[in-house]
Amino acid sequence: MYSFVFLIAGLALLIVGGELLVRGSVKTASRLGVSPLVIGLTLVGFGTSTPELVTSVQASLSGAPGIAVGNIVGSNIANLLLILGVSALLAPIAVQSSSLRRDGGVLVAVSLGFAALSVVWPLDRLAGALFVLLLIAYMVYAFRQERVAGTDHGAAFDKGEALSATDPALRPGSEERGGSIVLPLLLALAGLVLVVLGGSLLVDAAVTIARDYGISETVIGLTIVAVGTSMPGLVTSVTAALKKQSDVAFGNVIGSNIYNVLGIGGFTGLISPVEIPQEIVRFDNPVMVAVTVLAVLFAWTGGRVGRVEGTILVTGYAVYMFLLWP
C-alpha cells in the first residue's frame, strides 16, 4: 500500500516540479533577452520532457532497465494512441501544415532507427551520443525552418505552443527583458529539486511494486510509469484541442515523441548505459513503430485526425494494455 502512495507522490512531484522548472527557465531566459523562438524550441520543448528524462535516468542508475526503456517506448505509444486519440475524440484535429507532415516523417525515421538499433546494440554511450547529436541536428533544422516558415510551423514549435495554451504566462517572450532573474532562477532550481526527488520516489516505488506483486519491471515501466510521466502532455494536448488549436495538439504529440527517443534515450545512454530488455525489442518497439506509422497515415490521408480515427487510437491503446498487463 505504501508503495502506491509513494508512486503517486513521485508522479505529483514530477509534474509540479517539471512545470516549475519550465516556468522558471522560460522567465529567466526571457529576462536575459533570449529569442522566444530559441526558448520555445529548447527550454520549453525539452523542458516539458523533463519528467520522462529524470525517470529514465533514475531507473537506469538504479539497475531497472525495464523501467528506463519502458518509460521511453511506453510514453511514445501512450502519446500516439491515448493522448492523440482522446484529443481527436474531443475535437477533430486538422493537420494542414506541410512542416508537421515533414516532422511526421522524421518521427517515423527516428522510431524505426531506435527499434532497428535496439535489435543489435544496447543503449550505451555510443548510441546515446548518436541520438543526442541527431537531436541537436533536428533542433537546428527546426530553428532554421521556423525563421522562414511564417505561419507554417513545425512540431517542435507547436510543442511549446501547446504548453502556452494551458497558461499564456508560459509563452516565450511574455516576460519583460531586463528584470531580476533571482526569483525565476530559484523557481527553476526548486522545480529541478522536485523533479529529481519525484523521479527517485517513482522509480523506487515502481521497483517495489514489481517485486511485491510479481509483475515485470518492464510492464510497470511501459504502463504506470509511462502514462504517469505523460500526464502533462495529455493536459496540454487536450487543452489545445478544446481551444480548437488542432495543429498544435498534433504537433505537441509528434514533437514529444521525437524528443523522447532522441533526447531521453540519448541522455539515458550517455549518463547510465542500459541493456534494452528483449521483450521490448521483440514486441513493444514494433508496436511503437506501427502506431507511429498509423498516426502519421491518419494525418496525411484527408489532412485530419477525426473522431473515427480517435476511436481507433484509443481502442488500440486499450487492446495494447490488455495484451501487456498480466
C-alpha positions as protocol buffer text, in pm:
chain_id: "A"
residue {
  index: 1
  type: MET
  ca { x: 0 y: 0 z: 0 }
}
residue {
  index: 2
  type: TYR
  ca { x: 275 y: 244 z: 93 }
}
residue {
  index: 3
  type: SER
  ca { x: 443 y: 176 z: -240 }
}
residue {
  index: 4
  type: PHE
  ca { x: 138 y: 307 z: -427 }
}
residue {
  index: 5
  type: VAL
  ca { x: 134 y: 617 z: -205 }
}
residue {
  index: 6
  type: PHE
  ca { x: 498 y: 682 z: -288 }
}
residue {
  index: 7
  type: LEU
  ca { x: 425 y: 614 z: -656 }
}
residue {
  index: 8
  type: ILE
  ca { x: 151 y: 878 z: -663 }
}
residue {
  index: 9
  type: ALA
  ca { x: 365 y: 1119 z: -461 }
}
residue {
  index: 10
  type: GLY
  ca { x: 653 y: 1071 z: -704 }
}
residue {
  index: 11
  type: LEU
  ca { x: 430 y: 1139 z: -1004 }
}
residue {
  index: 12
  type: ALA
  ca { x: 288 y: 1451 z: -836 }
}
residue {
  index: 13
  type: LEU
  ca { x: 637 y: 1585 z: -761 }
}
residue {
  index: 14
  type: LEU
  ca { x: 746 y: 1514 z: -1118 }
}
residue {
  index: 15
  type: ILE
  ca { x: 453 y: 1702 z: -1266 }
}
residue {
  index: 16
  type: VAL
  ca { x: 471 y: 2000 z: -1030 }
}
residue {
  index: 17
  type: GLY
  ca { x: 849 y: 2014 z: -1044 }
}
residue {
  index: 18
  type: GLY
  ca { x: 850 y: 1991 z: -1423 }
}
residue {
  index: 19
  type: GLU
  ca { x: 613 y: 2286 z: -1455 }
}
residue {
  index: 20
  type: LEU
  ca { x: 813 y: 2496 z: -1207 }
}
residue {
  index: 21
  type: LEU
  ca { x: 1135 y: 2412 z: -1392 }
}
residue {
  index: 22
  type: VAL
  ca { x: 993 y: 2515 z: -1729 }
}
residue {
  index: 23
  type: ARG
  ca { x: 826 y: 2826 z: -1586 }
}
residue {
  index: 24
  type: GLY
  ca { x: 1141 y: 2942 z: -1409 }
}
residue {
  index: 25
  type: SER
  ca { x: 1365 y: 2865 z: -1706 }
}
residue {
  index: 26
  type: VAL
  ca { x: 1139 y: 3049 z: -1952 }
}
residue {
  index: 27
  type: LYS
  ca { x: 1115 y: 3358 z: -1729 }
}
residue {
  index: 28
  type: THR
  ca { x: 1492 y: 3361 z: -1672 }
}
residue {
  index: 29
  type: ALA
  ca { x: 1573 y: 3329 z: -2042 }
}
residue {
  index: 30
  type: SER
  ca { x: 1313 y: 3592 z: -2137 }
}
residue {
  index: 31
  type: ARG
  ca { x: 1455 y: 3842 z: -1892 }
}
residue {
  index: 32
  type: LEU
  ca { x: 1803 y: 3775 z: -2029 }
}
residue {
  index: 33
  type: GLY
  ca { x: 1676 y: 3866 z: -2376 }
}
residue {
  index: 34
  type: VAL
  ca { x: 1696 y: 3519 z: -2531 }
}
residue {
  index: 35
  type: SER
  ca { x: 1494 y: 3484 z: -2851 }
}
residue {
  index: 36
  type: PRO
  ca { x: 1140 y: 3350 z: -2790 }
}
residue {
  index: 37
  type: LEU
  ca { x: 1195 y: 3104 z: -3075 }
}
residue {
  index: 38
  type: VAL
  ca { x: 1510 y: 2964 z: -2913 }
}
residue {
  index: 39
  type: ILE
  ca { x: 1329 y: 2941 z: -2579 }
}
residue {
  index: 40
  type: GLY
  ca { x: 1036 y: 2758 z: -2736 }
}
residue {
  index: 41
  type: LEU
  ca { x: 1249 y: 2505 z: -2921 }
}
residue {
  index: 42
  type: THR
  ca { x: 1489 y: 2433 z: -2633 }
}
residue {
  index: 43
  type: LEU
  ca { x: 1374 y: 2521 z: -2282 }
}
residue {
  index: 44
  type: VAL
  ca { x: 1005 y: 2462 z: -2344 }
}
residue {
  index: 45
  type: GLY
  ca { x: 1046 y: 2184 z: -2596 }
}
residue {
  index: 46
  type: PHE
  ca { x: 1287 y: 1974 z: -2394 }
}
residue {
  index: 47
  type: GLY
  ca { x: 1185 y: 2106 z: -2052 }
}
residue {
  index: 48
  type: THR
  ca { x: 838 y: 1957 z: -2083 }
}
residue {
  index: 49
  type: SER
  ca { x: 1003 y: 1615 z: -2126 }
}
residue {
  index: 50
  type: THR
  ca { x: 1199 y: 1651 z: -1801 }
}
residue {
  index: 51
  type: PRO
  ca { x: 976 y: 1409 z: -1601 }
}
residue {
  index: 52
  type: GLU
  ca { x: 1039 y: 1130 z: -1854 }
}
residue {
  index: 53
  type: LEU
  ca { x: 1411 y: 1213 z: -1871 }
}
residue {
  index: 54
  type: VAL
  ca { x: 1468 y: 1211 z: -1494 }
}
residue {
  index: 55
  type: THR
  ca { x: 1262 y: 895 z: -1451 }
}
residue {
  index: 56
  type: SER
  ca { x: 1452 y: 700 z: -1719 }
}
residue {
  index: 57
  type: VAL
  ca { x: 1793 y: 814 z: -1592 }
}
residue {
  index: 58
  type: GLN
  ca { x: 1700 y: 734 z: -1230 }
}
residue {
  index: 59
  type: ALA
  ca { x: 1573 y: 391 z: -1333 }
}
residue {
  index: 60
  type: SER
  ca { x: 1888 y: 318 z: -1530 }
}
residue {
  index: 61
  type: LEU
  ca { x: 2109 y: 427 z: -1240 }
}
residue {
  index: 62
  type: SER
  ca { x: 1901 y: 204 z: -1009 }
}
residue {
  index: 63
  type: GLY
  ca { x: 1954 y: -101 z: -1229 }
}
residue {
  index: 64
  type: ALA
  ca { x: 1597 y: -112 z: -1362 }
}
residue {
  index: 65
  type: PRO
  ca { x: 1636 y: -120 z: -1743 }
}
residue {
  index: 66
  type: GLY
  ca { x: 1275 y: -227 z: -1795 }
}
residue {
  index: 67
  type: ILE
  ca { x: 1152 y: 94 z: -1635 }
}
residue {
  index: 68
  type: ALA
  ca { x: 1419 y: 310 z: -1802 }
}
residue {
  index: 69
  type: VAL
  ca { x: 1350 y: 196 z: -2159 }
}
residue {
  index: 70
  type: GLY
  ca { x: 986 y: 106 z: -2099 }
}
residue {
  index: 71
  type: ASN
  ca { x: 921 y: 466 z: -1996 }
}
residue {
  index: 72
  type: ILE
  ca { x: 1053 y: 592 z: -2332 }
}
residue {
  index: 73
  type: VAL
  ca { x: 872 y: 341 z: -2553 }
}
residue {
  index: 74
  type: GLY
  ca { x: 558 y: 334 z: -2340 }
}
residue {
  index: 75
  type: SER
  ca { x: 536 y: 714 z: -2337 }
}
residue {
  index: 76
  type: ASN
  ca { x: 555 y: 726 z: -2716 }
}
residue {
  index: 77
  type: ILE
  ca { x: 284 y: 464 z: -2752 }
}
residue {
  index: 78
  type: ALA
  ca { x: 63 y: 642 z: -2496 }
}
residue {
  index: 79
  type: ASN
  ca { x: 119 y: 978 z: -2668 }
}
residue {
  index: 80
  type: LEU
  ca { x: 5 y: 844 z: -3005 }
}
residue {
  index: 81
  type: LEU
  ca { x: -278 y: 614 z: -2903 }
}
residue {
  index: 82
  type: LEU
  ca { x: -410 y: 762 z: -2580 }
}
residue {
  index: 83
  type: ILE
  ca { x: -330 y: 1134 z: -2589 }
}
residue {
  index: 84
  type: LEU
  ca { x: -379 y: 1189 z: -2963 }
}
residue {
  index: 85
  type: GLY
  ca { x: -686 y: 964 z: -2958 }
}
residue {
  index: 86
  type: VAL
  ca { x: -852 y: 1144 z: -2665 }
}
residue {
  index: 87
  type: SER
  ca { x: -771 y: 1484 z: -2820 }
}
residue {
  index: 88
  type: ALA
  ca { x: -929 y: 1378 z: -3151 }
}
residue {
  index: 89
  type: LEU
  ca { x: -1240 y: 1250 z: -2973 }
}
residue {
  index: 90
  type: LEU
  ca { x: -1285 y: 1585 z: -2800 }
}
residue {
  index: 91
  type: ALA
  ca { x: -1226 y: 1790 z: -3116 }
}
residue {
  index: 92
  type: PRO
  ca { x: -1127 y: 1658 z: -3461 }
}
residue {
  index: 93
  type: ILE
  ca { x: -766 y: 1755 z: -3534 }
}
residue {
  index: 94
  type: ALA
  ca { x: -699 y: 1925 z: -3867 }
}
residue {
  index: 95
  type: VAL
  ca { x: -342 y: 1872 z: -3987 }
}
residue {
  index: 96
  type: GLN
  ca { x: -275 y: 2121 z: -4264 }
}
residue {
  index: 97
  type: SER
  ca { x: 89 y: 2217 z: -4206 }
}
residue {
  index: 98
  type: SER
  ca { x: 340 y: 2076 z: -4453 }
}
residue {
  index: 99
  type: SER
  ca { x: 613 y: 2114 z: -4193 }
}
residue {
  index: 100
  type: LEU
  ca { x: 416 y: 1899 z: -3950 }
}
residue {
  index: 101
  type: ARG
  ca { x: 398 y: 1634 z: -4217 }
}
residue {
  index: 102
  type: ARG
  ca { x: 775 y: 1651 z: -4257 }
}
residue {
  index: 103
  type: ASP
  ca { x: 807 y: 1613 z: -3879 }
}
residue {
  index: 104
  type: GLY
  ca { x: 586 y: 1309 z: -3906 }
}
residue {
  index: 105
  type: GLY
  ca { x: 839 y: 1162 z: -4146 }
}
residue {
  index: 106
  type: VAL
  ca { x: 1118 y: 1247 z: -3901 }
}
residue {
  index: 107
  type: LEU
  ca { x: 931 y: 1068 z: -3622 }
}
residue {
  index: 108
  type: VAL
  ca { x: 879 y: 756 z: -3835 }
}
residue {
  index: 109
  type: ALA
  ca { x: 1251 y: 751 z: -3922 }
}
residue {
  index: 110
  type: VAL
  ca { x: 1356 y: 806 z: -3560 }
}
residue {
  index: 111
  type: SER
  ca { x: 1123 y: 533 z: -3431 }
}
residue {
  index: 112
  type: LEU
  ca { x: 1241 y: 287 z: -3696 }
}
residue {
  index: 113
  type: GLY
  ca { x: 1603 y: 372 z: -3621 }
}
residue {
  index: 114
  type: PHE
  ca { x: 1558 y: 317 z: -3247 }
}
residue {
  index: 115
  type: ALA
  ca { x: 1377 y: -13 z: -3299 }
}
residue {
  index: 116
  type: ALA
  ca { x: 1634 y: -140 z: -3551 }
}
residue {
  index: 117
  type: LEU
  ca { x: 1934 y: -36 z: -3343 }
}
residue {
  index: 118
  type: SER
  ca { x: 1794 y: -200 z: -3031 }
}
residue {
  index: 119
  type: VAL
  ca { x: 1799 y: -538 z: -3205 }
}
residue {
  index: 120
  type: VAL
  ca { x: 2178 y: -538 z: -3239 }
}
residue {
  index: 121
  type: TRP
  ca { x: 2306 y: -271 z: -2999 }
}
residue {
  index: 122
  type: PRO
  ca { x: 2249 y: -171 z: -2634 }
}
residue {
  index: 123
  type: LEU
  ca { x: 2160 y: 182 z: -2528 }
}
residue {
  index: 124
  type: ASP
  ca { x: 2523 y: 261 z: -2447 }
}
residue {
  index: 125
  type: ARG
  ca { x: 2722 y: 585 z: -2463 }
}
residue {
  index: 126
  type: LEU
  ca { x: 2789 y: 548 z: -2835 }
}
residue {
  index: 127
  type: ALA
  ca { x: 2418 y: 509 z: -2913 }
}
residue {
  index: 128
  type: GLY
  ca { x: 2337 y: 785 z: -2665 }
}
residue {
  index: 129
  type: ALA
  ca { x: 2583 y: 1023 z: -2829 }
}
residue {
  index: 130
  type: LEU
  ca { x: 2436 y: 943 z: -3172 }
}
residue {
  index: 131
  type: PHE
  ca { x: 2083 y: 1021 z: -3050 }
}
residue {
  index: 132
  type: VAL
  ca { x: 2190 y: 1347 z: -2884 }
}
residue {
  index: 133
  type: LEU
  ca { x: 2370 y: 1458 z: -3200 }
}
residue {
  index: 134
  type: LEU
  ca { x: 2058 y: 1378 z: -3402 }
}
residue {
  index: 135
  type: LEU
  ca { x: 1851 y: 1580 z: -3155 }
}
residue {
  index: 136
  type: ILE
  ca { x: 2083 y: 1879 z: -3192 }
}
residue {
  index: 137
  type: ALA
  ca { x: 2063 y: 1847 z: -3571 }
}
residue {
  index: 138
  type: TYR
  ca { x: 1683 y: 1831 z: -3550 }
}
residue {
  index: 139
  type: MET
  ca { x: 1669 y: 2141 z: -3331 }
}
residue {
  index: 140
  type: VAL
  ca { x: 1897 y: 2334 z: -3568 }
}
residue {
  index: 141
  type: TYR
  ca { x: 1677 y: 2223 z: -3857 }
}
residue {
  index: 142
  type: ALA
  ca { x: 1365 y: 2329 z: -3667 }
}
residue {
  index: 143
  type: PHE
  ca { x: 1518 y: 2668 z: -3581 }
}
residue {
  index: 144
  type: ARG
  ca { x: 1608 y: 2741 z: -3943 }
}
residue {
  index: 145
  type: GLN
  ca { x: 1266 y: 2622 z: -4057 }
}
residue {
  index: 146
  type: GLU
  ca { x: 1082 y: 2845 z: -3809 }
}
residue {
  index: 147
  type: ARG
  ca { x: 1283 y: 3154 z: -3906 }
}
residue {
  index: 148
  type: VAL
  ca { x: 1149 y: 3140 z: -4261 }
}
residue {
  index: 149
  type: ALA
  ca { x: 827 y: 2943 z: -4219 }
}
residue {
  index: 150
  type: GLY
  ca { x: 595 y: 3232 z: -4139 }
}
residue {
  index: 151
  type: THR
  ca { x: 272 y: 3071 z: -4022 }
}
residue {
  index: 152
  type: ASP
  ca { x: 372 y: 2723 z: -4136 }
}
residue {
  index: 153
  type: HIS
  ca { x: 509 y: 2596 z: -3806 }
}
residue {
  index: 154
  type: GLY
  ca { x: 661 y: 2260 z: -3726 }
}
residue {
  index: 155
  type: ALA
  ca { x: 612 y: 2011 z: -3443 }
}
residue {
  index: 156
  type: ALA
  ca { x: 896 y: 2143 z: -3229 }
}
residue {
  index: 157
  type: PHE
  ca { x: 741 y: 2492 z: -3234 }
}
residue {
  index: 158
  type: ASP
  ca { x: 392 y: 2357 z: -3165 }
}
residue {
  index: 159
  type: LYS
  ca { x: 516 y: 2163 z: -2863 }
}
residue {
  index: 160
  type: GLY
  ca { x: 590 y: 2496 z: -2698 }
}
residue {
  index: 161
  type: GLU
  ca { x: 267 y: 2650 z: -2824 }
}
residue {
  index: 162
  type: ALA
  ca { x: 65 y: 2366 z: -2670 }
}
residue {
  index: 163
  type: LEU
  ca { x: 212 y: 2442 z: -2329 }
}
residue {
  index: 164
  type: SER
  ca { x: 138 y: 2813 z: -2358 }
}
residue {
  index: 165
  type: ALA
  ca { x: -222 y: 2723 z: -2446 }
}
residue {
  index: 166
  type: THR
  ca { x: -266 y: 2599 z: -2088 }
}
residue {
  index: 167
  type: ASP
  ca { x: -111 y: 2916 z: -1941 }
}
residue {
  index: 168
  type: PRO
  ca { x: -34 y: 3228 z: -2150 }
}
residue {
  index: 169
  type: ALA
  ca { x: 231 y: 3326 z: -1894 }
}
residue {
  index: 170
  type: LEU
  ca { x: 441 y: 3037 z: -2022 }
}
residue {
  index: 171
  type: ARG
  ca { x: 452 y: 3178 z: -2373 }
}
residue {
  index: 172
  type: PRO
  ca { x: 815 y: 3259 z: -2464 }
}
residue {
  index: 173
  type: GLY
  ca { x: 867 y: 3634 z: -2483 }
}
residue {
  index: 174
  type: SER
  ca { x: 575 y: 3718 z: -2250 }
}
residue {
  index: 175
  type: GLU
  ca { x: 825 y: 3821 z: -1981 }
}
residue {
  index: 176
  type: GLU
  ca { x: 980 y: 4167 z: -1985 }
}
residue {
  index: 177
  type: ARG
  ca { x: 1352 y: 4184 z: -2053 }
}
residue {
  index: 178
  type: GLY
  ca { x: 1599 y: 4320 z: -1802 }
}
residue {
  index: 179
  type: GLY
  ca { x: 1415 y: 4228 z: -1481 }
}
residue {
  index: 180
  type: SER
  ca { x: 1566 y: 4045 z: -1188 }
}
residue {
  index: 181
  type: ILE
  ca { x: 1646 y: 3683 z: -1259 }
}
residue {
  index: 182
  type: VAL
  ca { x: 1683 y: 3579 z: -894 }
}
residue {
  index: 183
  type: LEU
  ca { x: 1325 y: 3463 z: -838 }
}
residue {
  index: 184
  type: PRO
  ca { x: 1295 y: 3283 z: -1174 }
}
residue {
  index: 185
  type: LEU
  ca { x: 1625 y: 3106 z: -1109 }
}
residue {
  index: 186
  type: LEU
  ca { x: 1508 y: 2999 z: -763 }
}
residue {
  index: 187
  type: LEU
  ca { x: 1184 y: 2878 z: -919 }
}
residue {
  index: 188
  type: ALA
  ca { x: 1373 y: 2672 z: -1177 }
}
residue {
  index: 189
  type: LEU
  ca { x: 1605 y: 2531 z: -909 }
}
residue {
  index: 190
  type: ALA
  ca { x: 1310 y: 2435 z: -688 }
}
residue {
  index: 191
  type: GLY
  ca { x: 1150 y: 2264 z: -987 }
}
residue {
  index: 192
  type: LEU
  ca { x: 1468 y: 2070 z: -1061 }
}
residue {
  index: 193
  type: VAL
  ca { x: 1492 y: 1951 z: -700 }
}
residue {
  index: 194
  type: LEU
  ca { x: 1129 y: 1838 z: -702 }
}
residue {
  index: 195
  type: VAL
  ca { x: 1173 y: 1657 z: -1034 }
}
residue {
  index: 196
  type: VAL
  ca { x: 1479 y: 1468 z: -911 }
}
residue {
  index: 197
  type: LEU
  ca { x: 1308 y: 1378 z: -583 }
}
residue {
  index: 198
  type: GLY
  ca { x: 990 y: 1276 z: -765 }
}
residue {
  index: 199
  type: GLY
  ca { x: 1181 y: 1061 z: -1011 }
}
residue {
  index: 200
  type: SER
  ca { x: 1360 y: 882 z: -727 }
}
residue {
  index: 201
  type: LEU
  ca { x: 1035 y: 815 z: -540 }
}
residue {
  index: 202
  type: LEU
  ca { x: 860 y: 697 z: -857 }
}
residue {
  index: 203
  type: VAL
  ca { x: 1135 y: 456 z: -959 }
}
residue {
  index: 204
  type: ASP
  ca { x: 1179 y: 312 z: -609 }
}
residue {
  index: 205
  type: ALA
  ca { x: 803 y: 263 z: -572 }
}
residue {
  index: 206
  type: ALA
  ca { x: 771 y: 108 z: -919 }
}
residue {
  index: 207
  type: VAL
  ca { x: 1050 y: -139 z: -849 }
}
residue {
  index: 208
  type: THR
  ca { x: 896 y: -231 z: -512 }
}
residue {
  index: 209
  type: ILE
  ca { x: 551 y: -283 z: -666 }
}
residue {
  index: 210
  type: ALA
  ca { x: 700 y: -502 z: -938 }
}
residue {
  index: 211
  type: ARG
  ca { x: 877 y: -720 z: -682 }
}
residue {
  index: 212
  type: ASP
  ca { x: 589 y: -737 z: -433 }
}
residue {
  index: 213
  type: TYR
  ca { x: 325 y: -829 z: -690 }
}
residue {
  index: 214
  type: GLY
  ca { x: 539 y: -1038 z: -923 }
}
residue {
  index: 215
  type: ILE
  ca { x: 492 y: -802 z: -1216 }
}
residue {
  index: 216
  type: SER
  ca { x: 770 y: -742 z: -1466 }
}
residue {
  index: 217
  type: GLU
  ca { x: 952 y: -409 z: -1420 }
}
residue {
  index: 218
  type: THR
  ca { x: 921 y: -367 z: -1796 }
}
residue {
  index: 219
  type: VAL
  ca { x: 541 y: -386 z: -1777 }
}
residue {
  index: 220
  type: ILE
  ca { x: 540 y: -132 z: -1493 }
}
residue {
  index: 221
  type: GLY
  ca { x: 762 y: 98 z: -1699 }
}
residue {
  index: 222
  type: LEU
  ca { x: 551 y: 63 z: -2015 }
}
residue {
  index: 223
  type: THR
  ca { x: 223 y: 129 z: -1836 }
}
residue {
  index: 224
  type: ILE
  ca { x: 205 y: 302 z: -1496 }
}
residue {
  index: 225
  type: VAL
  ca { x: 531 y: 494 z: -1525 }
}
residue {
  index: 226
  type: ALA
  ca { x: 492 y: 584 z: -1892 }
}
residue {
  index: 227
  type: VAL
  ca { x: 132 y: 703 z: -1858 }
}
residue {
  index: 228
  type: GLY
  ca { x: 210 y: 891 z: -1537 }
}
residue {
  index: 229
  type: THR
  ca { x: 501 y: 1085 z: -1683 }
}
residue {
  index: 230
  type: SER
  ca { x: 294 y: 1157 z: -1995 }
}
residue {
  index: 231
  type: MET
  ca { x: 12 y: 1324 z: -1799 }
}
residue {
  index: 232
  type: PRO
  ca { x: 139 y: 1681 z: -1861 }
}
residue {
  index: 233
  type: GLY
  ca { x: 134 y: 1605 z: -2233 }
}
residue {
  index: 234
  type: LEU
  ca { x: -225 y: 1484 z: -2207 }
}
residue {
  index: 235
  type: VAL
  ca { x: -329 y: 1808 z: -2035 }
}
residue {
  index: 236
  type: THR
  ca { x: -157 y: 2032 z: -2291 }
}
residue {
  index: 237
  type: SER
  ca { x: -287 y: 1842 z: -2594 }
}
residue {
  index: 238
  type: VAL
  ca { x: -642 y: 1821 z: -2464 }
}
residue {
  index: 239
  type: THR
  ca { x: -639 y: 2191 z: -2375 }
}
residue {
  index: 240
  type: ALA
  ca { x: -512 y: 2278 z: -2723 }
}
residue {
  index: 241
  type: ALA
  ca { x: -778 y: 2057 z: -2883 }
}
residue {
  index: 242
  type: LEU
  ca { x: -1057 y: 2216 z: -2678 }
}
residue {
  index: 243
  type: LYS
  ca { x: -932 y: 2560 z: -2781 }
}
residue {
  index: 244
  type: LYS
  ca { x: -952 y: 2449 z: -3146 }
}
residue {
  index: 245
  type: GLN
  ca { x: -572 y: 2471 z: -3183 }
}
residue {
  index: 246
  type: SER
  ca { x: -569 y: 2138 z: -3363 }
}
residue {
  index: 247
  type: ASP
  ca { x: -233 y: 2174 z: -3538 }
}
residue {
  index: 248
  type: VAL
  ca { x: -78 y: 2250 z: -3201 }
}
residue {
  index: 249
  type: ALA
  ca { x: -235 y: 1939 z: -3043 }
}
residue {
  index: 250
  type: PHE
  ca { x: -97 y: 1714 z: -3316 }
}
residue {
  index: 251
  type: GLY
  ca { x: 242 y: 1887 z: -3320 }
}
residue {
  index: 252
  type: ASN
  ca { x: 275 y: 1852 z: -2944 }
}
residue {
  index: 253
  type: VAL
  ca { x: 248 y: 1474 z: -2968 }
}
residue {
  index: 254
  type: ILE
  ca { x: 486 y: 1444 z: -3265 }
}
residue {
  index: 255
  type: GLY
  ca { x: 738 y: 1679 z: -3106 }
}
residue {
  index: 256
  type: SER
  ca { x: 720 y: 1499 z: -2770 }
}
residue {
  index: 257
  type: ASN
  ca { x: 791 y: 1163 z: -2929 }
}
residue {
  index: 258
  type: ILE
  ca { x: 1091 y: 1295 z: -3121 }
}
residue {
  index: 259
  type: TYR
  ca { x: 1231 y: 1446 z: -2801 }
}
residue {
  index: 260
  type: ASN
  ca { x: 1160 y: 1123 z: -2612 }
}
residue {
  index: 261
  type: VAL
  ca { x: 1358 y: 896 z: -2844 }
}
residue {
  index: 262
  type: LEU
  ca { x: 1647 y: 1127 z: -2924 }
}
residue {
  index: 263
  type: GLY
  ca { x: 1667 y: 1329 z: -2602 }
}
residue {
  index: 264
  type: ILE
  ca { x: 1564 y: 1090 z: -2328 }
}
residue {
  index: 265
  type: GLY
  ca { x: 1709 y: 787 z: -2499 }
}
residue {
  index: 266
  type: GLY
  ca { x: 2027 y: 978 z: -2580 }
}
residue {
  index: 267
  type: PHE
  ca { x: 2092 y: 1123 z: -2237 }
}
residue {
  index: 268
  type: THR
  ca { x: 1997 y: 800 z: -2063 }
}
residue {
  index: 269
  type: GLY
  ca { x: 2256 y: 615 z: -2272 }
}
residue {
  index: 270
  type: LEU
  ca { x: 2519 y: 882 z: -2207 }
}
residue {
  index: 271
  type: ILE
  ca { x: 2464 y: 905 z: -1831 }
}
residue {
  index: 272
  type: SER
  ca { x: 2394 y: 541 z: -1749 }
}
residue {
  index: 273
  type: PRO
  ca { x: 2417 y: 285 z: -2034 }
}
residue {
  index: 274
  type: VAL
  ca { x: 2148 y: 20 z: -2021 }
}
residue {
  index: 275
  type: GLU
  ca { x: 2060 y: -306 z: -2193 }
}
residue {
  index: 276
  type: ILE
  ca { x: 1727 y: -290 z: -2374 }
}
residue {
  index: 277
  type: PRO
  ca { x: 1501 y: -572 z: -2244 }
}
residue {
  index: 278
  type: GLN
  ca { x: 1429 y: -833 z: -2507 }
}
residue {
  index: 279
  type: GLU
  ca { x: 1054 y: -818 z: -2452 }
}
residue {
  index: 280
  type: ILE
  ca { x: 1064 y: -453 z: -2558 }
}
residue {
  index: 281
  type: VAL
  ca { x: 1282 y: -535 z: -2859 }
}
residue {
  index: 282
  type: ARG
  ca { x: 1051 y: -814 z: -2974 }
}
residue {
  index: 283
  type: PHE
  ca { x: 708 y: -664 z: -2903 }
}
residue {
  index: 284
  type: ASP
  ca { x: 686 y: -303 z: -2782 }
}
residue {
  index: 285
  type: ASN
  ca { x: 931 y: -146 z: -3026 }
}
residue {
  index: 286
  type: PRO
  ca { x: 742 y: -290 z: -3327 }
}
residue {
  index: 287
  type: VAL
  ca { x: 417 y: -168 z: -3171 }
}
residue {
  index: 288
  type: MET
  ca { x: 568 y: 181 z: -3131 }
}
residue {
  index: 289
  type: VAL
  ca { x: 673 y: 184 z: -3498 }
}
residue {
  index: 290
  type: ALA
  ca { x: 335 y: 53 z: -3614 }
}
residue {
  index: 291
  type: VAL
  ca { x: 129 y: 309 z: -3422 }
}
residue {
  index: 292
  type: THR
  ca { x: 366 y: 587 z: -3535 }
}
residue {
  index: 293
  type: VAL
  ca { x: 306 y: 494 z: -3898 }
}
residue {
  index: 294
  type: LEU
  ca { x: -68 y: 463 z: -3833 }
}
residue {
  index: 295
  type: ALA
  ca { x: -96 y: 807 z: -3671 }
}
residue {
  index: 296
  type: VAL
  ca { x: 104 y: 972 z: -3950 }
}
residue {
  index: 297
  type: LEU
  ca { x: -111 y: 799 z: -4213 }
}
residue {
  index: 298
  type: PHE
  ca { x: -425 y: 927 z: -4038 }
}
residue {
  index: 299
  type: ALA
  ca { x: -283 y: 1279 z: -4055 }
}
residue {
  index: 300
  type: TRP
  ca { x: -174 y: 1251 z: -4418 }
}
residue {
  index: 301
  type: THR
  ca { x: -497 y: 1098 z: -4553 }
}
residue {
  index: 302
  type: GLY
  ca { x: -750 y: 1378 z: -4556 }
}
residue {
  index: 303
  type: GLY
  ca { x: -530 y: 1609 z: -4351 }
}
residue {
  index: 304
  type: ARG
  ca { x: -712 y: 1538 z: -4027 }
}
residue {
  index: 305
  type: VAL
  ca { x: -744 y: 1303 z: -3732 }
}
residue {
  index: 306
  type: GLY
  ca { x: -1118 y: 1282 z: -3674 }
}
residue {
  index: 307
  type: ARG
  ca { x: -1333 y: 1115 z: -3413 }
}
residue {
  index: 308
  type: VAL
  ca { x: -1337 y: 785 z: -3602 }
}
residue {
  index: 309
  type: GLU
  ca { x: -957 y: 779 z: -3606 }
}
residue {
  index: 310
  type: GLY
  ca { x: -955 y: 891 z: -3242 }
}
residue {
  index: 311
  type: THR
  ca { x: -1180 y: 597 z: -3151 }
}
residue {
  index: 312
  type: ILE
  ca { x: -944 y: 358 z: -3333 }
}
residue {
  index: 313
  type: LEU
  ca { x: -642 y: 501 z: -3149 }
}
residue {
  index: 314
  type: VAL
  ca { x: -798 y: 484 z: -2802 }
}
residue {
  index: 315
  type: THR
  ca { x: -930 y: 133 z: -2871 }
}
residue {
  index: 316
  type: GLY
  ca { x: -583 y: 36 z: -2985 }
}
residue {
  index: 317
  type: TYR
  ca { x: -439 y: 154 z: -2655 }
}
residue {
  index: 318
  type: ALA
  ca { x: -695 y: -49 z: -2462 }
}
residue {
  index: 319
  type: VAL
  ca { x: -600 y: -359 z: -2663 }
}
residue {
  index: 320
  type: TYR
  ca { x: -230 y: -288 z: -2604 }
}
residue {
  index: 321
  type: MET
  ca { x: -291 y: -263 z: -2227 }
}
residue {
  index: 322
  type: PHE
  ca { x: -490 y: -589 z: -2235 }
}
residue {
  index: 323
  type: LEU
  ca { x: -209 y: -772 z: -2414 }
}
residue {
  index: 324
  type: LEU
  ca { x: 60 y: -624 z: -2193 }
}
residue {
  index: 325
  type: TRP
  ca { x: -84 y: -638 z: -1844 }
}
residue {
  index: 326
  type: PRO
  ca { x: -64 y: -977 z: -1666 }
}
